[in-house]
């Protein structure tokens, strides 16, 4: 019968620091004596105070002759013991009682204490203690694992310098090793570079001790030991890291934001329902045959990734190449190109990510600071770091292939090289295309000259920050709407009723001043839209400009506030959904939302701000209900990936304003939609496909604008949940809805000016079944559901998101986009009443929550392709 194990974790006391300065590497006169070895000794521990049912005592110390012993005699004597661990048995006959929530198998990693208590110096041998732990907390044997791998990397200071500490680890470096064991140690069956060292020992109790080779010429810094393991079936996986200092007492920070659960990577890659970080290793792949994939390898970004992906690691590709290449995605110019100029072989896997876009808004992959916690990206340019994004540059030959195009589409065509001078140095004109190109780069044999041109400030010929400039961050005033108030409601408590004339009052500011010229400034735009009730939103005011001549927008210098009276009274019925026709719907009591949009237009970008006002509406008098904001998704959840959600050319910010237009019944642009100006059909992008023509739209002689003549996306909904679900899961859609359009197989929408916006290759960065990644809890304190926003419920005193558990045809078929799913939904609908709850409601066996359950580690993630 198994016994529970009580474990006292080893924490060796810090040794005396006397004489540290005299023995430190900074002291050139320090005697260069051979360093004593760290030794481990195990012995049986009888029942008593330390272990009530007995166990094993593990003593660790330095063979330095302390306490009257003999130094360097290979035996750990009583006076030399610096720390002790007790691995205890449970009470005889007691059944195993697993700790609540404990995994069936885990691992703990400990590091011995350096002689000076702070950092290992040349000659010292760090000792790693690795304890595999079962669900009862008892030490498990290596025989309970199918994989148990040890890695050691450092120094940490710069991922372009981090490498496997092969000499310390005594690991094989031959990538052609027949057993595949290189740049790591298989604890189950180790292969050593030097077989005479025999670094691994296993105690009778299963405690694994790994004595590293003596420190010699390793660069000073922070090193990380990592142990990756799997259960016999591969379903339970773990990856644990432990730092140690070599040659310096100062821990080095990571060059990226956070580690493990706090990593910046988890903002996009953590599955809130599955509890896993999902990256490339999570997918079940052959020949491994592990049903859950190697998801454990993704569990501790970014420090865990470096265990394999370093400049001399198990993977031939260092982390910087993988991360830059994957997140550069569709903008890779030469994906996976061989780069002998900085020591990288070809990597064909990077071409698999040409359908990826970095979701950070507004800068995309140019926003280095979104991931990097320091400014090394600007102050320490290198061929490897820069080249893995600018992958078409060959620093050895000085060529750029394919060439970089600088002139934007629509710019005047160049005819000679001089036409390109205003766009930058070393540009030439491609007379065949009329575009300015950069085809070469000065040859660079090393990194020493990189900072000469690519300076962190603006003194160089091509400053790094200038090339990564994001105008929305650096070239705008930073508009902010403050204290937005909607007044004019005549109902109880100021609630609105049909016939009331609403008025808006607001302050518009920048970081250092109040904006006083909104009305007169031709580069500034202001509009509003409103919808409600938010439980089943319909439009009540279309997008309306505050700056139409004759409107009431007024600035009052005394209060520094704007006042605006809406042009029409509050209606009694809704207006038609976006791009759709149909009868208006009488408005009912509830919470309504108005979004105020203000932006300043520049060449190619916007400085925008959005404010949301939620207010009560009552129909036919009566007391208003408490205002409940719509919180089916949260701004924080969307911004976790996008950083700052924006759309419509950057003129709109935040997800809350979407529902003022994208209400139930909203449709994509249809026949009659007006696009760009034109003089002939050939100038209309959709003409060749048969759905757009140049027509007269202003009753004046001659054609003037492109007009949709045949709906290219019939039936395409732009209602918020349908559109957002499809956009985030586009690559895995079943294709039924697109089969009915003129763009079969494509998830496409007709955008402004009748441009086709194609989302076909888009895919959320974690398994789509992690619904709570977007439908997040607000966590607000509450006493009833009325204290929570719409889509949230009061559970145990806190607001929890329940919107994703409520099935509907609209939401479900936006992901389950197949003919069978659509037919099923139609069969379960009668006179507009859906019977989804009967099978998929919160308390049903086939509930949404059960169908999307991912807490069982054996459930594999969805693939990246259908």
N, C-alpha and C positions, 0 to 999 in steps of 0.2 A: 504494500500500500504506500502511495506517495505521501511524503510529509511536507508540511508547510516549512518554509525556510525563513528564518529571521536573519537579516543581514545588517551588520554594522559597516557602513561605507568607510573605506580607508581614507584618512586624511593625515598624511604624514606631517608632523610638526615642522615648521620652518626652521632650518638650521641657523646657527649663529651667523651674523653678518660681519663679525669682526674680521678685518683683513681683506674685505671685498675689494677695496680700491687697489691694494697691493697686488691682487691676483687677477685683476680685470684685464681685458685685452687692451685697454687704454694705457696700461703701464708697460712701457717697453723694457723695463729692467726686471720684470717678473721672471722668476726662475721657471724654466720650461721643463717641469718634472712630469713624468707619466701620471695621468690621473687615476685615482682608485676606481674600481669597478662597482656598480650598483648590483647587489645580490638579493635574491629572494629565497626564503626558507619556509617550507610548510611543515606543520606538525599537527598531530591530533590534539584537539581541545576537549578535555573531559567535561562532563556536565558540571555546571556551576554558574557563577555570576555572569560570565561572558556569554555562555550558551547553556540554557537550561537543560537541553537534551544533548549537549555535546555538539561537536562539529570540527571544523578545521581552522587552525591559526595560521595566518600568512604574515611573516615578518619580512620587512624590506629595510635595507640600509646600505651604507657605503663601506666598502672593504678598506677602511682608512686607519684601523688600529685604535679607534676611539675606545675609551673605557678600559685601557690596559690590554687590548687584544693585539694580535699581530697584523700589521698592515699588509695588504696585497697578497694574502696567503690563500685566496680563493674560498675561504670559509666565512660565513656570517656569524660572528661571535656576539654574545649578549650585549656587550658595550657598544657594538656598532649598529644596533637596531635603531632605526629612526621612525619607523611607522609600522602599525600592525592592523591587519584586517581579520575579522572573525566571520567565517561562513558557517552559519548554524543550522543544525538539523531541527525539524519540527518535533513535537512531542510524539513518541512512539504510539502508533495506533490511530493517531488523529488523521481524519480524511483531509485531503487538500481542499482548502477554501480559497478559491481565487479572489484576489482583490477586485473590488467593483471597477469595471471598465478596463481592467488589465488585459493587454493583448496576450494571446497564447505563447508568444515568444518575443523577447526584446533583448537588447544588449546594453551594457554600461561600460564605458571606457574611462580608465583612470591613468594618470601619468605620475611617475615618481617625482619627488621633490629634488631640484638641483642642489648641489653641495652648498651653494650660497643662498639657497632658498628662493631664488628669483629666476635665474637663467642658466642653461647648460653651457659650459665652457669647453674648449677643446680638450679631448681626452675622456670626457664624461660620457656615460652610456645611459640615455634615458630608458626607462622601463615602462612598457605599457601593460596595464592589467585589463583584461577583457573578460567580462563576465556575462554569459548568456543567461537570461532569466526567464523562467516560465511564469504562468499566470498567478502562481502562488507566491512569487518572489524568490523561489528557490533557484539555485544554480543549475542550469541545464547543460547537457553535454553537446559537443560539436556534432555528435551523431544525430541530433534533432534538427540539424540544418542541412539544406541542400546547397547553400552557398554561404561562405563566411570569408569575406575578403577584406584585407587590410591595406590602406593607402596612407601615404605620408607626403605632404606637399609643403612648399614654402620657397622663399619668404613671401609674406602676404602683400607687401607694400604696393605691388603693381602686378596686375595679372599678366602683363607682357613679360615679366621676369619670373613668375611663379613656375616651379617645375617639381616633378617627383624627386624627393630626396633619396635617390636610388642607393647611394652608398650607406646611408643610415639604415635604410630598410633592408639592405642586402638583397635587392630584388634583381631579377633578370631584366635586361634592357632590350634584348633581341626580339623585335616585333614578329619574327618568323618562328618563335619558339613553338615546338610541336604541340605542346599542351595549351598554348594560348596564354600562359601565365607570364606576363611581362609588365613591368612598372606597377605591380602590386604583389601582395603575398596571399596565396590561398591558404588560409589557416587550417583547412581540412587536409591539405596535402601540399606543403610548401615546396617551391623550387627556389633555391638560393643562388645568387651569383657566386658566392664563396661558400661551398657546402661545409667547410670546416667550422664556420661560426655557429651553426645550429642555434639560431636565435629563439626558436619557439620551444616552450615547455608547457605541459599541461598537468596540473595537480590532480590528485586522486579525486578531489571534489569537483573537477571540471573547470576550475579557474585557469584561464589561458594567460600565460605570461610571455610577452614578446620583448626581448632585450635588444634594443637597437645597437648598431655598431657605434664605436666611439665617434664623437664629434671631431671633425678635422677641418676641412676647408670650406664648409658650408657657409653661405652668406648669412650674416646676422639678420635676425628678424623673427617674426611669428610664424610658426609652422603648425599645420593641422593634421592630426591623425584622424582617419575616418574608417569606420567598420560598417560594411554593408552585408546584410544577411537575409536569408529566406528560409521559411519552413520547408519541409520535405516536398510539399505539394506546390510550393511557390506562391501561395495565396497570401500568407502573412509575410511582410517585408519590413525591414528597418534599416536606417542609415543614421549612425550617431557620430558626432564630431567632437574632438577634444583638442584644444590648443596647447602648445608648449613653446617656450621662449628659448632661442638659441643665440648666444653671443650678445644679446642685448636685453635689458630689463624692461624696455619700453614696448608694450604691445602695439602692434601696427593696426591702424583702422583699415576696414575694408574700403575699397574704392567704389563701392556701390551701396545703395541704400538698404540697410537691414540684412538680416540673416534668418534663414528658415521661415518661421511664421511671420516675422516682421519684414521679410524681404520685399522690396519693391515689386518683384516678380509676382508675388501672390496677389497683388492688386488685380491682375488680369487672369492669373493661372490657377487660383485656388478655387476648388469646387466647394461652395458653401454647404451643399447637401451631401456630397460624397466625402468631404473632409480630406480630400487629396489635392495636392498640386499636380496639375496635368500639363506635361510637356511631351516631347517626342518619345521618351521611354515608356510612357503610360500605355501606349497602344500594344495590344497583344500581337506579337510578331513571331514568325518562324525564322530560324529553327528553334528558338527558345522553347516554344510550346507552352509558356506560362499563361494560363487563362486570363490573368489579371494584368499581364504586361509587367514590365519592370518599373512599376510606379514608384517604388521606394527610391530609385535613383533620382527621381525628380523632387523628393520630399524636402530637401534642405538647400534650396537655392540661396545665394549663388555659391557659397563656400563648398557645398557638396559637389556641385558641378565641376569645380576646379580639381577635385580628386582625380578625375580622368582627363579632363580637358585643360591641360596646361602645356607649357612650351616643351616639355619632355615627359609626356604622360602616356597612359594606356591608349587614349585616342590620339591619332596623328594630328588632330585639329585642336588648337588651343581654344579656350573659351571665347576669347575676343572674336575669333573668326566665326564661330557658330552663332553667337549672339548678334553680332553685327550683320552677318549674312542673312539670318532668318528674319530679323526685324527690318532689315532693308527690303527684304521680300521682293515685291514686284519691281522695285527700282534697282535691283541688281543689274548692272550693265554686262557683267561677264561672270555669271554665277558659277562658282566652283573652279574658276580658272587656276591652273597651276601657277604658283608664285615662288620660283627658286630665289627671287630677289630678297624674300624674307623667310625662306625655308619651308614653304608649304607645298605639299603635293596637291594634285587635283582633287577636288571634293565634289563628286557628282550629286551628292545628296542635297546640296544647296539649291539646285535647280527645282527641287520638289517644293520650294517655298516661293516660287515666282507668282503664286496666287495669294500672297499674304500682304496685308497693309498694316503698318504700325498704327494703332488706334489713337495715339495721343493727339489731342487737338489743342491749339491749331497747328503746331509745328511738325507733327509726324516724326519721322526718324531724325530730323534735324535737331530735335530737342534733346541734346545729350544730357542735360541736367535732370531730365525726367528719371534717369536711372542712376547716373553717377552722383555719388555723395560728395565728391571733391571736384576740383576743376582741372584735374590732370588731363582731361580730354582737350583742354585749351592750352595748358601750359607745358605739356610734355608730348608733343606730336612724335609719332614714330611711323616707320613704313608699315609695320604690322597693324597698329591700331587704326591708322588712317586708311591703309590699303584695303582692309577687310570691308570697309564701306565703299570706298572708291576703288572697286575691284577691277576696273578696266585699266588702271595705271600699272605699267610695268617699270619699276624703278631701275632695273638692270639695263633695259634697252632704251628707256626714255620715251616709250610709245604709249599712247592711249587708244585702245581698240576695244569696242567701237569708240569713235571720237565723241567728245562731250558737246552737246548742242546748247548754245547759249541764247540765241535769239528766240524769243517766244513766238508761238504761232500768231499770225496777225500783224507782226511787226513788218516794217518795210523790208523787202528783199535786198540783200547785199549783192553788190556786183564786183567789188574789189576788197582787198584785205583792210584798207583804211576805213571802210564802212563799219568795221567791227571794233574799232579802237575804243569806243565809248562803253563797250560791254566788258572790257578787260584786256590784260596783256596777253601776248602770244596767241591771239585768235586769228584764224584765217577764214576766208570766205569760200564756201562751197558754192561755186557759181551754178552748179546743176540744180541745187535745191534752194539757193538764195538764203541759206542759213549760215550763221557764224559758228565755227567749230574750233574746239581745242583738241589737237591731235598728238601733242607731245608734252613731255615733262622733263626737266633736267635729270640726268642720270644721277642716282644716289646709291653709293656703295655701302653706306651705313646710315645711321640716324643722326649723326652729329650735326648735319647742316639743315635738318628739317625746320628747326625753330628760327633759322635765319630769315626765311620768307614767311613761314606760318607762325607769326608771333601771337602771344596772348593778347597784346594790346593792338592798337591800330597803326603801329609804326612799320610793320612789314609790308611786303608787296602783296601778300595774300593772307591777312590776319584770320586766325581760326574763328574767333567770335563773329567777325563780319561775315564769313562764309556760312556760318550757322545762324545768322541773324533771323529772328522771328519777329517781323514787324508788329504783330499784334501784342508783343511783349515790350518792345523797345521803342517803337515809333508812334505810339499813341498817347493820348492824354490820360486814358484810364477812366472813361465815363462811368458814373455810378448814379443810379436813381435812388433817392432816399425819401422816406416818410411819404409814401404814396397813399393817398386817402381818396376813397370813393364815397361821395355824399349825395344826398337828394332823395333817400328813401323815406316814404311817408308812412310805412307800416310800423307795427310795434317794434320798439327797440331800433328803429332806423332801417328795418328790412324794406326791400324794394317790392313794389307792386306794379302791375301794368299801368302805364301812363306816367310814371315818375320820370323826371328828367335828371339823369345822373350827371355829376360833375367830378372831374379829377383835379386834385391838387398834388403837386409833387415838387421836389427839389432835384436839380440835376447838377452833379458836382464832378470834379476831377480830383486827383490826389492832392492838389494844393489850392484849388479855387472853385468858385461857383460859376457854372456856365450860364451866361445871361442872354446869349444870342441864338438860342435854339430856333426861334421863329425866323430870324433874318439870315442865318447861315445856310447858304445853298448846298453845303456839303453834309449837312445834318438832316436826318430823317426821323420822324416820330409817327407811330401808328399804334392802334390798339385793336384787340379782338376779344370777344367774350362768348362763353358757352355755359350750358347748364341744363338741368341739374347734373352735378358731377357723377352721380350714380349711373346715369344713362345719358351722357352729354349730347346736346344738340346745339347748333349755332344760334346765337341770338343777336350778335353784331358781327358782320364780316370785318375783315381787315380794313381799317379806316384810317386815313392819314389825319394827323392833327394839324397839318400845315396846308390844307386846301384853302385857297383864297376865300376869304369871307368867314372862315371859322373863328372860334372864340379864344384861341390860344393866346394867353396874355401873361407877361412876366411882371411881377410886382417887386421892385427893388427893395422896398422897406422890409419885406419878409423873405426875400430871395427865393420866392416860390412861383411856380407856374400854376395857372388856373385854366381849365378847359371844360366847356360844357358839351356833352355829347350831342351830336346833331339831331338825333331823334329820341323820342321817349322810350322807356323800357317797354318792349312789346309784350303782348299777351300770348303770342305763339312764336315758335321757332321759325328760322328761315331754312331754306333747303340745304342739305349737306353739301359739302364742297364738290363742285363739278357734277352735281346730280340734280335731278328734278323730282318733284313729288310734293304732296300736300304738307303744309306746315303742321306742327304738333302743338296743341295747347300746353303751355308751360305749367309745371306743377311745383309745389313747394320743395325747397331743398337748398343746397349750397351751390352757388354759381361762381364762376371764375372769370376775371378780366386780366388780360396780359397787356402790359404797356411796353412797347419796344422802341428803343432809341438807338440810333447808330450814326457814326460819322464815317463817310466813305472816303477812302484813299485809292490810289491806283493799285487795284488787285487785292485789297484787304479792307477789313472793317474794324472800327473800335465800337463795340456794341455793349449795351446793357439792357436787361429785361427785369421788370418788376411784376409780381403777381399779387392780385388782390382777390380774396375770397370773401363772399358776402351772402347774406340770407335773402331768399325770395319767398314771398307768400302769395298765394293765389286766392283772391276773394277774402282778404283779411285773415284774422287769426294770428296766433302767436308763432313766431318763427322757430324752427328747429335749431339746435346748436350748430354752428358752422363746423363742418367736417371737411377738411381739405382732402383732395384725392391723393392717396398715398399707396396706390397699387405698385408703383415703383418709387424709388427714392433718388433724389439728386446725387446723394453720396455714392449709391451703387453704380450709377451711370458714370460718374466722374472718376470712380476708382480705375476704370480702364481709359476713359477718354480725357481725363484730367479737367477739361472744361467743355462740356457738350455744346456744340454750336452747329448751325445748319443754315440753309438758304444763303450761301456765300458768306457766312459769318455774321449776318445781320440779326440772327436770333441766337440767344444763349439760354441754356438750361432746358430740361425736359418738360417742366411744368407748363410752359406756354403751348406745347404741341396740341393739347386737347382743346384749345380754343378754336382750332380749325379742323383737325383730323378727328372728327366725331363719327358716331355710328352712321353708316350709309355713305360715307365719303368715297368718291371714285377718282381714278386717275384722269388726267386731262383727256378730253374727248373731241369729237368732230366740232370744228369751229374754233378750237384753241389757236390763239395768235402767237406766232413766234418772231423770229428776227426779220429785219427789213430785207427786202429783195427787189430785184427788177425782172427776174425770170425764174422759171421753175428750177433750173439747174442750180440756183443758189440756195435751194431749200434742201437740207440734209436728208429729209425723209422722202424726197420726190422719187429717187431711184427705187425705193422699196414700195412705192405706190400708196403712201399715206399722207403726203404733204404736197402742197402746190402754192405757187405765188399768186396772190389775189389782191383785189382792191378792198381794203377794209375801212376806208374813210370817205367813200363816195366821191372821190376825186379822180380825174383821168389817170389811168395807169395803175399797174399793180404796185403794191407797196410793202406787203408783209406776207411771210409764209403762214399758211393756215392748214390745220389738220383736216384732211378730206375723208379719211377713213380711219376709224379708231384702231391704232396699232396694238392697244392692250385692253381689249374689251373685257369688262367684268373685273378689272384689276382694282381691288380695294386699296384705299390709302387711309382707311380707319387706323387709328394709332396702334392697337395691339396686333392687328393683322400685319401691318406694314413692318413694325419693329421685329416681330417674331421671324418673319420671312427674311428680312435683311440679315439678322444674326445667324440664321441657319441655312442660308441660301444654298450652300454647296451640297447639303444633304436633303434638299427637298425632293419630293417624289416626282414633281414635274407636271402634275395634272393641270394646274392653273395656267402654266406657261404654254401648254399644248393648245390652249384656246386662243392664243394671241398671234400676232403677225411676227413675233420674235420667239418661235418655239425653242424650248430648252433654256431660255434665258429668263432670269428674274430681272425685269427691266421696267422702269417707270418713265413717263414723259415729264421731264422737268420744265423749269421756266425756259422760255424761248423755244419750246418744243424740243429741247435736247434730250437724248436718250441717256438715262442714268442706269448703268448696269451693275447689279449687285451679285451676279451669278456666283462668283468665286468667294464671296464673303462667308466667314464662319467664326462663330464665337470661340474664344480662346480656351474654354473648358467644355466638358460634356454638356450638351444642351439640356440634359435632364436635371442639371443643377438650377432649377427654376428660381431658388431663393438668392441666386447671385444678383439678380435684378429686382426680383420681388422680395426686397429685404424688409426686416422688421425695423420699425423706428425705435422700439425699445422704450418709448415714453411711458411714464407712470400713468395708471388709469384705475378707475373703479368700475367702469362699464364700457361697452363698445362705443358709447357716445363720446367718450373721452379720447377716442382714437380716430384717425383719419379713415376715409372710405377705402376699403381694401384691407384694413387692419381690424383685429379683434382683441379685446382685453382678455389676456390669458395670464393668470397668476399675477395680476397687478401690473402687467406690462403689455404694450401694444405689439402684437405679432401679425405678420402678413398672412392673410388667408386667401387673398385674391387668386393666387395660383392654384388653389385647391378647388376652385369653383369652375366646373367644366362648362364650356359653351362651344357651339359650332364655330363661331368666329375665331376663338382662340385656338381650338384644337386643330382645325384643318389648316391653320396657318403654318403649323409644323408638320402635321400628318397630311401632306399634300399629295394624296393619291386618289384615284377615281373611287376606290373601294371605301376610303374614309369619308369622302364627300357623299357617296350614296348612303352609307350607314347613317350619317348625320341627317340626311334628308328623310330617311325612313323613320327616324325617331323624332320628327318634328310634325306637328299638326296645327294648322291654322296659326302658324307663327309661334306656337308653344313648344319648347324643346323638352325632351324627356331625358336629357343627359344625366341628370342627378340620380335617376333610378339605378344606374349601374356604376356611374363614375363620381357620385357625390362623396363628400368627406367621410361618410360612415359606411361606404360600400366596399365590398371585397376588391372590386376593380377600381377603387378610387384613384384620383389623379396622383395623390401622394404615394400610394402603393405602386402605381405604374412607373413612377419616377424614382422609386427608392434605390439609392446607390450605396447604402451603408454596408452592404455585404461586399467584402473586398473581392469576391470572386466574380462580381458583375463587371465585365470589361467596359471600357469607355467606347463611345461612338467613334468610328474612324474619321479621318480627315476627308475621305472621298466616299461616295456612295458604294 
